[in-house]
Amino acid sequence: MLTFIIFFPIAGVAAILLLPRERESWAKWIAAGVGAVILALTLTLFAAYDRDPGGFQFVDSTTWLESDFVDFTLQYAVGVDGLSLALVALTGFLFLVAVLISWRIDLRPREYFAWILVLETSLLGVFSALDFMLFFMFWEIEVIPMFFLISIWGSGRKLYSAWKYVLYTLFGSSLMLVGILALGFTAGTFDIRELGQIGEIKGAILPAWTMFLLLIIAFGIKLPVVPFHTWLPDAHTDAPTAVSVILAGVLLKMGGYGILRLSFSIMPDVARDASVWLAGFAAVSIIYGALVTLMQTDLKRLIAYSSVSHMGYVLLGASALGTVGLAGAAMQMFTHGLITGLLFVLVGMIYDRTHTRNIGDLSGMAHRMPFIATMMVIAGLASLGLPSLAGFVAEVTVFLGTFDKHEFFTIVGVIGIVLTAGYILWMIQRVFWGELNEKWKEIGDATAWWERGPLLAMVAVIFAVGVYPAVVLDLLETGVAPIAERLA
């Protein structure tokens, strides 16, 4: 079933590309149908996963390439454990949201929805791959649809932002490929499961620190960690709304997932030595991201820089190397995807109605769009970590997991929460309260089913995870517990 889930979007791409020109508006219905099927199947896996033994389940594996001249074998091997299954489910959910909020796309809709589905396949593949080279292949594929989605359907300096994203990603990928090859040829396998069981890698082509650094930089660029973050605000600002949702909700998680699944699992000795350095970079990302967010006047850039800060908590939790900290990092990835995805959907709706994202030009919007204002308040409170909402669970778990290991950096992280409350409440107050700007007296609220449906669904999940976090946190713990054992 997992292979079907990964590649079913490509069948949707074929169906879309076969549409005659006069029927190209049907592309959105095909994409929505594919997205609904994928979400239903990922939720089926979520429910069927056996949490007692944990480990990789729903595995499909076959030999892909075998060499008689060099001792290595490449496999097509996919499977999910608690960590990857949660991210696969998040991917299925957010891609359906992305399709629905793109319902009024009228510029080359066939190409647009085709690229969206190609992107979905690549991301599902990244979180499911059990062979390092297969992981790298899926990692690279996502660059192509992202470039076209930003450069064609974006706004502002869209071509500049698209190329900046590509160049940063390819730079990181080139480092990752060197690290992969060095690891694979040294160990005699590219199987992620086998690499994780080897322990200390001896006689490596490159020093272990070098290989770890190559991988960490590649994953740090995607997360992103300061100072590798500068592509993110540009890409977010100029990308179409649906792409911003995918970028914040899923793509950034590739970096955190790579750190946990690959860097820590395969090279635990180096990870232990690098723990303090990783915590330091996390603290810098949290505070720097929050301070820069406070200075933003563009709604999209504000949320983009807030992602830099919030992804710092992922690295902070991971740096503790324990089960609680790693679970908090994974939970932060999951909840951030929901919350920030919701924030970008709302900003997109505001921009569609006002054609501006400048906070200074917006005021009193709650008078004209009370539903959007309510959704924004919920998303904002979840982002700053209000109890009973999903963001609180993730941040508290990170702090509980890191305080004993990195007391100072945990305190810095708590300060970041205070700054988050500042910029979120300041943004909501300026945009939605106060006297209504006369320019907006004719604008309307979100009333269409394809607007309200995704918003209500995302809010429902944010509340559900906040009230009963065990449904996700227990699953994530089954995935990170074996990693923590290797790091102990």
C-alpha positions in Angstrom: 0.0 0.0 0.0 2.8 2.4 0.8 4.2 2.3 -2.7 0.8 3.0 -4.1 0.4 6.0 -1.8 3.8 7.4 -2.9 3.2 7.1 -6.6 -0.6 7.5 -6.9 -0.1 11.3 -7.4 1.8 10.5 -10.6 -1.3 8.8 -11.9 -3.1 12.0 -11.2 -0.4 13.9 -13.1 -1.0 11.7 -16.1 -4.7 12.2 -16.0 -4.3 16.0 -15.7 -1.9 16.2 -18.6 -4.3 14.2 -20.8 -7.1 16.7 -20.3 -8.0 18.6 -23.5 -7.4 22.3 -23.3 -11.2 23.1 -23.0 -11.4 20.8 -20.0 -8.3 22.1 -18.1 -10.5 23.4 -15.3 -11.1 19.8 -14.4 -7.5 19.6 -13.2 -8.4 20.9 -9.7 -11.1 18.1 -9.3 -8.6 15.4 -10.3 -6.0 16.9 -7.9 -8.6 17.1 -5.1 -9.6 13.5 -5.7 -6.1 12.3 -5.6 -5.4 14.3 -2.5 -8.5 12.9 -0.8 -7.5 9.3 -1.6 -3.9 9.9 -0.4 -5.2 11.4 2.9 -7.6 8.5 3.4 -4.9 5.9 2.8 -2.3 7.7 5.1 -4.9 7.8 7.9 -5.5 4.1 7.3 -1.8 3.5 7.8 -1.9 5.8 10.9 -4.7 3.7 12.4 -3.3 0.3 11.4 0.3 0.9 12.6 1.1 -1.4 15.5 2.6 0.8 18.2 3.6 -2.0 20.6 6.6 -3.4 18.6 7.1 -0.1 16.7 9.8 -0.2 14.1 9.4 0.0 10.4 6.2 -1.4 9.1 4.4 -1.6 5.7 7.8 -2.2 4.1 8.1 -2.7 0.3 11.6 -3.8 -0.7 13.3 -5.1 -3.9 16.8 -4.9 -5.4 17.0 -1.8 -7.6 20.6 -1.9 -8.8 23.5 -4.3 -8.1 27.1 -4.0 -9.3 29.5 -6.8 -10.0 32.4 -4.4 -10.1 31.8 -2.5 -6.9 30.5 -4.1 -3.7 27.3 -2.3 -3.3 23.5 -2.8 -3.8 20.9 -0.2 -4.2 17.4 -1.0 -3.2 13.9 0.3 -3.7 12.9 0.1 -0.1 10.2 2.1 1.6 8.6 1.8 5.0 7.4 3.9 7.9 7.9 4.0 11.7 6.3 6.3 14.2 8.4 9.2 13.2 8.0 9.0 9.4 4.3 7.9 9.6 3.3 11.1 11.4 5.0 13.2 8.7 3.5 11.1 5.9 0.0 11.8 7.4 0.8 15.5 7.8 1.9 15.6 4.1 -1.3 14.0 2.9 -3.4 16.4 4.9 -1.6 19.6 3.9 -1.5 18.7 0.2 -5.3 18.3 0.1 -5.5 21.7 1.9 -3.1 23.2 -0.7 -5.3 21.9 -3.6 -8.5 23.3 -2.1 -7.1 26.8 -1.4 -5.9 26.9 -5.0 -9.4 26.4 -6.3 -9.5 29.7 -8.2 -6.2 29.3 -10.0 -6.8 30.2 -13.6 -3.2 30.6 -14.9 -2.3 27.3 -16.6 -4.2 25.2 -14.1 -3.2 21.9 -15.7 0.5 22.6 -15.2 0.0 24.0 -11.7 -1.9 21.0 -10.3 0.4 18.6 -12.0 3.4 20.1 -10.4 1.6 20.1 -7.0 1.1 16.3 -7.4 4.7 15.7 -8.4 5.8 17.6 -5.3 3.6 15.4 -3.2 5.2 12.2 -4.5 8.7 13.5 -3.8 7.9 14.4 -0.2 6.1 11.2 0.5 9.1 9.4 -0.9 11.5 11.4 1.4 9.7 10.4 4.5 9.3 6.7 3.4 12.7 5.9 1.8 14.8 3.2 3.6 17.7 3.4 1.2 20.0 6.4 1.4 20.3 6.8 -2.4 16.5 6.5 -2.8 16.1 9.1 -0.1 18.5 11.4 -2.0 16.6 10.9 -5.3 13.3 11.9 -3.8 15.0 14.8 -2.0 16.3 16.1 -5.3 13.0 15.7 -7.3 11.2 18.3 -5.1 13.5 21.0 -6.4 12.0 20.9 -9.9 8.3 21.4 -9.0 9.2 24.0 -6.4 11.1 26.1 -8.9 8.3 26.2 -11.4 5.6 26.7 -8.8 7.4 29.8 -7.4 8.7 31.2 -10.7 5.5 30.9 -12.7 2.7 31.3 -10.1 4.5 33.4 -7.6 4.6 37.2 -7.2 7.2 40.0 -6.7 10.7 38.8 -7.3 9.5 35.3 -8.1 12.3 34.3 -10.4 15.0 35.5 -8.1 13.4 33.7 -5.1 12.9 30.5 -7.1 16.6 30.5 -8.2 17.7 31.3 -4.7 15.8 28.4 -3.3 17.3 26.1 -6.0 20.8 27.2 -5.4 20.7 26.8 -1.7 19.1 23.4 -2.0 21.5 22.1 -4.6 24.5 23.4 -2.5 23.2 21.4 0.4 22.4 18.4 -1.7 26.0 18.3 -3.2 27.4 18.1 0.3 24.8 15.5 1.3 25.8 13.4 -1.8 29.4 13.4 -0.8 28.5 12.3 2.7 26.1 9.6 1.4 28.7 8.1 -0.9 31.4 8.1 1.8 29.1 6.4 4.3 27.7 3.9 1.8 31.0 2.8 0.3 32.6 2.6 3.7 29.8 0.5 5.3 29.2 -1.5 2.1 25.5 -0.6 2.2 23.1 2.3 1.6 20.3 0.7 3.6 19.3 3.2 6.3 18.3 0.4 8.6 21.6 -1.4 8.3 23.6 1.8 8.6 21.8 2.6 11.9 22.8 -0.7 13.4 26.5 -0.5 12.5 27.5 1.7 15.4 30.9 3.4 15.1 32.0 3.5 11.4 35.7 2.5 11.2 38.0 2.9 8.3 35.8 5.5 6.7 36.8 7.2 3.5 36.3 10.5 5.2 36.6 11.3 9.0 33.3 10.8 10.8 33.1 14.4 11.8 33.4 15.4 8.2 30.6 13.2 7.1 28.4 14.3 9.9 29.1 18.0 9.1 28.3 17.4 5.4 24.9 16.0 6.3 24.1 18.5 9.1 24.8 21.4 6.8 22.5 20.0 4.1 19.7 19.3 6.6 20.4 22.7 8.3 19.8 24.5 5.1 16.4 22.9 4.6 15.3 23.3 8.3 16.6 26.2 8.1 19.1 27.0 10.8 20.8 30.4 11.1 23.0 31.3 9.1 21.6 29.1 6.3 18.1 30.6 6.5 18.1 33.6 4.1 16.4 31.7 1.2 13.3 31.1 3.3 11.8 34.6 3.7 12.2 35.3 -0.1 10.7 32.0 -1.1 7.8 32.4 1.3 7.1 36.0 0.3 7.0 35.4 -3.4 5.5 31.9 -3.6 1.7 31.4 -4.1 -0.3 30.7 -1.0 -0.6 26.9 -1.5 3.2 26.6 -2.0 3.9 28.6 1.1 1.7 26.2 3.0 3.6 23.2 1.7 6.9 24.9 2.2 6.3 25.8 5.8 4.2 22.7 6.6 6.2 19.9 5.0 9.3 21.0 3.2 11.1 22.4 6.2 10.4 19.1 8.0 12.7 17.4 5.6 15.6 19.0 7.4 14.5 18.0 10.9 13.7 14.5 9.7 17.1 14.1 8.1 18.8 15.1 11.3 16.9 12.6 13.4 16.7 9.7 10.9 20.1 9.9 9.3 22.7 12.1 11.1 21.8 11.0 14.6 21.0 7.4 13.9 24.0 6.6 11.7 26.7 8.6 13.6 25.6 8.7 17.2 29.1 9.2 18.6 29.6 12.4 16.6 26.1 13.6 17.5 27.0 13.3 21.2 30.1 15.3 20.7 28.2 17.9 18.7 25.3 18.2 21.1 26.3 21.5 22.7 27.1 23.1 19.3 23.7 22.1 18.0 22.0 23.5 21.1 23.9 26.8 20.5 22.9 27.1 16.9 19.3 26.3 18.0 19.3 29.1 20.6 20.7 31.6 18.0 18.0 30.6 15.5 15.2 31.0 18.1 16.2 34.4 19.3 17.5 35.8 16.0 14.4 34.6 14.2 12.1 36.1 16.8 13.9 39.4 16.9 13.8 39.8 13.1 10.2 38.8 13.0 9.4 41.7 15.3 10.8 44.1 12.7 8.7 42.8 9.8 6.0 44.9 8.2 4.9 42.3 5.6 2.6 39.6 6.9 4.2 36.8 4.9 7.7 37.7 5.8 6.6 37.9 9.5 5.4 34.3 9.4 8.4 33.2 7.4 10.9 34.5 9.9 8.8 33.1 12.7 9.4 29.7 11.1 13.1 30.2 11.5 12.5 30.8 15.2 10.2 27.8 15.6 12.4 25.4 13.7 15.1 26.3 16.2 13.0 24.4 18.8 13.3 21.3 16.6 17.1 21.5 16.7 17.0 22.4 20.4 15.0 19.3 21.3 17.1 17.1 19.0 20.3 18.4 20.7 19.3 16.8 24.0 19.7 13.4 22.5 17.1 11.8 24.8 13.7 10.3 24.1 11.7 13.2 25.5 13.8 15.8 23.7 13.7 13.9 20.4 9.9 13.4 20.8 9.5 17.1 21.4 11.5 17.9 18.3 9.4 15.6 16.2 6.2 17.0 17.8 7.3 20.5 17.0 7.7 19.5 13.4 4.2 18.1 13.3 2.4 20.9 15.1 4.4 23.7 13.3 3.3 22.2 10.0 -0.4 22.6 11.1 -0.2 26.0 12.7 2.1 27.8 10.3 0.2 26.2 7.4 -3.0 27.7 8.8 -1.3 31.1 9.2 -0.2 31.1 5.6 -3.7 30.1 4.3 -5.2 33.0 6.3 -2.6 35.5 5.0 -3.3 34.3 1.5 -7.0 35.0 2.0 -6.4 38.5 3.3 -4.1 39.2 0.3 -6.7 37.9 -2.2 -9.1 40.4 -0.9 -6.9 43.5 -0.2 -4.0 42.9 -2.6 -1.6 44.0 0.1 0.4 42.3 2.9 1.6 45.5 4.5 0.6 45.5 8.1 0.5 49.3 8.2 -2.2 49.3 5.5 -4.5 46.9 7.3 -6.6 47.7 10.3 -10.0 46.8 11.7 -10.3 43.8 9.4 -12.3 41.8 11.9 -15.3 44.1 11.1 -15.4 42.8 7.5 -14.0 39.3 8.0 -15.0 38.0 11.4 -14.5 34.3 10.4 -10.9 34.9 9.1 -10.2 37.0 12.2 -11.4 34.2 14.5 -9.2 31.6 12.7 -6.2 34.0 12.9 -6.6 34.4 16.6 -6.7 30.6 17.1 -3.7 30.1 14.9 -1.8 32.9 16.6 -2.5 31.6 20.1 -1.4 28.1 19.0 1.8 29.5 17.6 2.7 31.3 20.8 2.0 28.1 22.8 -1.3 28.6 24.5 -2.3 25.5 26.6 -5.0 23.3 25.0 -3.6 24.0 21.6 -1.1 21.9 19.7 1.9 24.3 19.9 1.9 24.2 23.7 2.4 20.4 23.8 5.4 20.5 21.4 7.2 23.3 23.1 6.7 22.0 26.7 8.0 18.6 25.6 11.1 20.2 24.1 11.8 22.1 27.3 11.3 19.1 29.5 13.6 17.1 27.3 16.4 19.7 27.1 16.5 21.4 30.5 18.7 18.8 32.3 21.1 18.6 29.3 21.3 22.3 28.2 19.9 24.5 31.0 21.1 27.8 29.6 19.9 27.2 26.0 16.5 26.0 27.3 16.1 29.3 29.2 17.0 31.1 25.9 14.3 29.0 24.2 11.7 30.1 26.8 12.7 33.8 26.2 11.9 33.0 22.5 8.3 32.1 23.5 7.9 35.5 25.1 9.1 37.2 21.9 6.7 35.0 19.9 3.8 36.3 22.0 4.9 39.8 21.3 5.0 39.6 17.5 1.9 37.4 17.2 -0.3 39.6 19.4 1.1 42.8 17.9 0.3 41.5 14.4 -3.3 40.4 15.3 -4.0 43.7 17.1 -2.8 45.9 14.2 -4.5 43.9 11.4 -7.8 42.9 12.9 -8.7 45.4 15.6 -8.9 49.2 15.7 -10.8 51.4 13.3 -11.7 49.9 9.9 -9.7 51.4 7.1 -12.1 52.9 4.6 -10.4 51.1 1.7 -11.7 47.8 3.0 -15.3 48.6 3.7 -16.4 46.5 0.7 -14.3 43.4 1.2 -15.9 40.1 2.3 -15.2 37.2 4.6 -14.3 33.6 3.7 -17.6 32.0 2.7 -16.9 29.4 0.0 -16.7 25.8 1.0 -13.2 25.4 -0.3 -12.1 28.3 2.0 -13.9 27.4 5.2 -13.5 23.6 4.9 -9.7 23.6 5.1 -9.6 26.3 7.8 -12.1 24.4 10.0 -10.3 21.1 9.4 -6.9 22.5 10.4 -8.3 24.2 13.5 -10.0 21.0 14.5 -6.7 19.0 14.3 -4.9 21.8 16.2 -7.4 21.5 19.1 -7.5 17.7 19.0 -3.7 17.4 19.3 -3.7 20.1 22.0 -6.4 18.4 24.1 -5.3 14.8 23.5 -1.6 14.9 22.4 -1.0 11.2 23.0 -2.6 10.3 19.7 0.4 11.7 18.0 3.1 11.9 20.7 2.9 8.2 21.5 3.4 7.4 17.9 6.4 9.7 17.6 7.9 8.2 20.7 7.9 4.8 19.1 9.9 6.3 16.2 12.5 8.3 18.2 13.0 5.8 21.1 15.4 3.6 19.0 17.3 6.7 17.9 17.7 7.7 21.6 18.9 4.3 22.5 21.7 4.6 19.9 22.6 8.0 21.3 22.7 6.9 25.0 
